[in-house]
Amino acid sequence: MDAMTPIPKRERGEAKTGRILARRMIEIRPATTLAKPEWIRVRLSDSPRFREVKQVLREQRLHTVCEEASCPNIGECFGSGTATFMILGDLCTRRCPFCDVAHGRPKPPDADEPAHLAHTVAMLALNHVVITSVDRDDLRDGGAAHFAACIGAVRKRAPGTRIEVLVPDFRGRLAVALHVLAAAPPDVLNHNLETVPRLYREARPGADYAHSLELLRAFKARQPEVLTKSGLMLGLGETDDEVIKVMRDLSDHGVDMLTVGQYLQPRAGNLPVRRYVTPENFRRLEQLARDMGFAHVACGPLVRSSYHADRQALAAGAAQPHQGHL
């Protein structure tokens, strides 16, 4: 960064959520700190592959949601050569209090990023890549054109790589975003509902449950051959009945794949964990979801939407990438 270029302000934790609390936009209800149960176990990694992936990311000036959102599976995924790339910078225009991605005023999109991303995917010889982004409410298309540019660049540079995108809600820009993505469709489109509608004001200020469902439905209507996917995190104060209702809503809107995992508080100032869901309860929810007809369901304490995304896509019926990649 040039010495004369100001460093963007980055807000996390209490610095990030304090303003929405002061404006009474949301209220984070206090909760007793819960002891982390024995089934929440994260394996740390410092394998050569882990270090290689991190080095390549820094050399190519790329961000991953694995790092920015403090994902508990980063060691396993990086160690196996898998990463979820975060485009459009590492500063989000929203202040969702469950999320550890920093809030701030983002820079304009980097025109070189699609090429850097494609080069990295080819260098790492990935069969499956996940591309996500921060919310970019400052852009007229919500960042859809940049997603399309990244998809096109990866298709050209690494034609054997299956592409999954984890998109923001494009609220207020949905028609434009869907039109742009129709010209460069991914192999899997993921948009996470995150939680039950009752908790949206607290957990997802700025988002709308019905709008997110409509994004998934409308994309599937335009691109029926593309797998659609969504995810939920449990532990924010929802009930099992509410979770089951959301699963039914997703099934009714044509969603093919579902992930359900445990919410873990990233740091002080983020939403507290209000319950730890047992592995037995996750298995029960998984069976209920399978009975609803989802093509693939992954439920478990450490499941995240992009965890083993390659295996999830194959199990749901995605095409096998061409040979030549790891």
Secondary structure, DSSP 8 states (H G I E B T S, - for coil): --TTS-----B-HHHHHHHHHHTTS------------TT--------HHHHHHHHHHHHTT-EEHHHHTT-TTHHHHHHTT--EEEES-S-BSS--TT--S-BS------TTHHHHHHHHHHHHT-SEEEEEE---TTSTTTTHHHHHHHHHHHHHH-TT-EEEEE----TT-HHHHHHHHHTS--SEEE---BS-GGGHHHH-TT--HHHHHHHHHHHHHH-TTSEEEEEEEE-SS--HHHHHHHHHHHHHTT--EEEEEE----STTS--------HHHHHHHHHHHHHTT-SEEEESTT--TTTTHHHHHHHTT-----TT--
